[in-house]
């Protein structure tokens, strides 16, 4: 098969940006499985963009991340969004956060939990692949597309820009 017979690479369309606050957190350090498990709980949030806008439903979930021995954080977040028209949408967001330099994750920890200085997003990889659950109707397009999230840590939480894979 010639390359010309293959589909062209997919494009991306900016869908929306979410800004989440996680004030509460817990940690299970040094588990027998060789990693630590952390949890942050959704307190509040908002999202807006050309395809979706509204608020995060407070206390509807959080992120139960695994801190791997290689310094990579494996994200596993679930929570609900409430679109401006009242539609409730579930998001299950998985991804990775890791530092491009040996001290980056420690700097992110200090920023997130000790009021340390902000860390430039170019210093770390923060990508997610969300799956959405939405009722049939106006927003069910979310359930038929793949998305990529590009995130950054902000004071008290995360900011993630979501792109629909075309």
C-alpha positions as CSV (number, residue, x, y, z in Angstrom):
1,X,0.0,0.0,0.0
2,X,1.4,3.4,-0.9
3,X,1.5,6.3,1.5
4,X,-1.0,8.1,-0.7
5,X,-3.5,5.4,0.1
6,X,-3.4,6.2,3.8
7,X,-5.7,8.8,5.4
8,X,-4.1,12.1,6.0
9,X,-2.9,12.9,9.6
10,X,-5.7,14.2,11.8
11,X,-6.1,17.9,12.6
12,X,-7.0,19.4,15.9
13,X,-9.8,21.9,16.8
14,X,-9.7,23.9,20.0
15,X,-12.9,22.9,21.9
16,X,-12.7,24.5,25.4
17,X,-10.4,25.3,28.3
18,X,-11.1,24.1,31.9
19,X,-9.8,25.8,35.1
20,X,-10.1,23.6,38.2
21,X,-9.4,24.2,41.9
22,X,-8.4,21.3,44.1
23,X,-7.9,22.6,47.7
24,X,-8.2,19.2,49.5
25,X,-5.8,16.4,49.0
26,X,-4.6,13.1,50.5
27,X,-1.6,10.8,49.9
28,X,-0.9,7.1,50.4
29,X,2.9,7.0,50.4
30,X,5.1,4.0,49.6
31,X,2.5,1.4,48.7
32,X,3.5,-2.3,48.4
33,X,3.0,-1.9,44.6
34,X,6.1,0.4,44.3
35,X,4.3,3.7,43.9
36,X,2.5,6.3,45.9
37,X,-1.2,7.2,45.4
38,X,-2.4,10.8,45.7
39,X,-5.9,12.2,45.5
40,X,-7.1,15.7,45.0
41,X,-10.8,16.5,45.2
42,X,-12.6,19.0,43.0
43,X,-13.8,22.1,44.8
44,X,-14.7,24.3,41.9
45,X,-14.0,25.1,38.3
46,X,-15.2,26.7,35.1
47,X,-14.8,26.0,31.4
48,X,-15.3,28.0,28.2
49,X,-14.4,27.9,24.6
50,X,-15.9,27.9,21.1
51,X,-17.7,24.6,21.6
52,X,-18.6,24.4,25.3
53,X,-18.9,26.6,28.4
54,X,-20.1,26.2,32.0
55,X,-18.9,25.2,35.4
56,X,-17.4,22.1,37.1
57,X,-19.8,20.5,39.5
58,X,-18.2,21.0,43.0
59,X,-17.5,17.8,44.9
60,X,-18.4,15.6,41.9
61,X,-15.0,13.9,41.8
62,X,-11.3,14.4,41.6
63,X,-8.0,13.0,40.5
64,X,-6.6,9.7,41.9
65,X,-3.0,9.9,40.5
66,X,-0.2,7.4,40.8
67,X,3.3,8.7,41.5
68,X,5.5,6.3,39.7
69,X,9.1,5.5,40.8
70,X,10.4,7.0,37.5
71,X,9.0,10.5,38.5
72,X,6.0,10.2,36.2
73,X,2.6,11.1,37.5
74,X,-0.2,9.0,35.9
75,X,-3.4,11.0,36.1
76,X,-6.8,9.4,36.6
77,X,-9.5,12.1,37.1
78,X,-13.3,11.8,37.0
79,X,-15.7,14.6,37.6
80,X,-18.8,16.3,36.2
81,X,-19.2,19.4,34.1
82,X,-22.4,21.5,33.9
83,X,-22.8,23.1,30.5
84,X,-24.4,26.6,30.5
85,X,-27.6,25.1,29.2
86,X,-27.8,22.8,32.2
87,X,-26.6,19.6,30.6
88,X,-24.5,17.4,32.9
89,X,-21.4,15.9,31.3
90,X,-19.1,13.3,32.8
91,X,-15.4,13.5,32.1
92,X,-12.9,10.7,32.7
93,X,-9.5,12.2,32.1
94,X,-6.3,10.1,32.0
95,X,-2.8,11.3,31.2
96,X,0.7,11.9,32.3
97,X,2.7,14.7,34.0
98,X,6.5,14.5,34.1
99,X,9.3,16.9,34.3
100,X,11.7,17.6,31.5
101,X,14.5,18.1,34.0
102,X,15.4,16.0,37.1
103,X,14.2,18.7,39.6
104,X,11.0,19.7,37.8
105,X,8.6,17.4,39.6
106,X,10.0,18.6,43.0
107,X,9.5,22.2,41.9
108,X,5.9,21.4,40.9
109,X,5.3,19.8,44.3
110,X,6.6,22.9,46.1
111,X,4.5,25.1,43.8
112,X,1.3,23.0,44.4
113,X,1.7,22.3,48.1
114,X,4.1,24.8,49.7
115,X,3.3,28.0,47.8
116,X,6.6,27.8,45.9
117,X,7.2,29.7,42.7
118,X,5.3,28.9,39.5
119,X,6.9,26.4,37.1
120,X,7.1,27.3,33.4
121,X,4.8,24.8,31.5
122,X,7.7,24.3,29.0
123,X,9.5,22.5,31.9
124,X,7.0,19.7,32.0
125,X,4.8,17.4,29.9
126,X,1.2,17.5,31.0
127,X,-1.1,15.7,28.5
128,X,-4.5,14.0,28.9
129,X,-6.8,11.9,26.8
130,X,-10.4,12.5,28.1
131,X,-13.5,10.4,27.4
132,X,-16.9,12.1,27.9
133,X,-20.3,10.8,28.8
134,X,-23.2,13.1,27.7
135,X,-26.9,12.6,27.1
136,X,-28.1,12.2,23.5
137,X,-28.8,15.5,21.9
138,X,-26.9,18.8,21.6
139,X,-23.7,17.6,23.3
140,X,-23.4,14.0,22.3
141,X,-20.7,14.9,19.8
142,X,-18.4,14.7,22.8
143,X,-19.0,11.0,22.9
144,X,-18.0,10.4,19.3
145,X,-14.6,12.2,19.2
146,X,-11.2,11.7,20.6
147,X,-9.7,14.7,22.5
148,X,-6.3,15.7,23.6
149,X,-5.8,17.9,26.6
150,X,-2.7,20.1,27.1
151,X,-2.4,21.2,30.7
152,X,-0.5,23.4,33.1
153,X,-0.4,23.6,36.9
154,X,-1.8,26.9,38.3
155,X,-2.2,28.0,41.9
156,X,-4.6,25.7,43.6
157,X,-5.3,23.5,40.6
158,X,-5.0,22.8,36.9
159,X,-5.7,24.6,33.6
160,X,-6.3,22.3,30.6
161,X,-7.0,23.2,27.0
162,X,-8.9,20.5,25.1
163,X,-8.6,19.9,21.4
164,X,-11.0,17.7,19.4
165,X,-9.2,15.3,17.1
166,X,-10.6,15.8,13.6
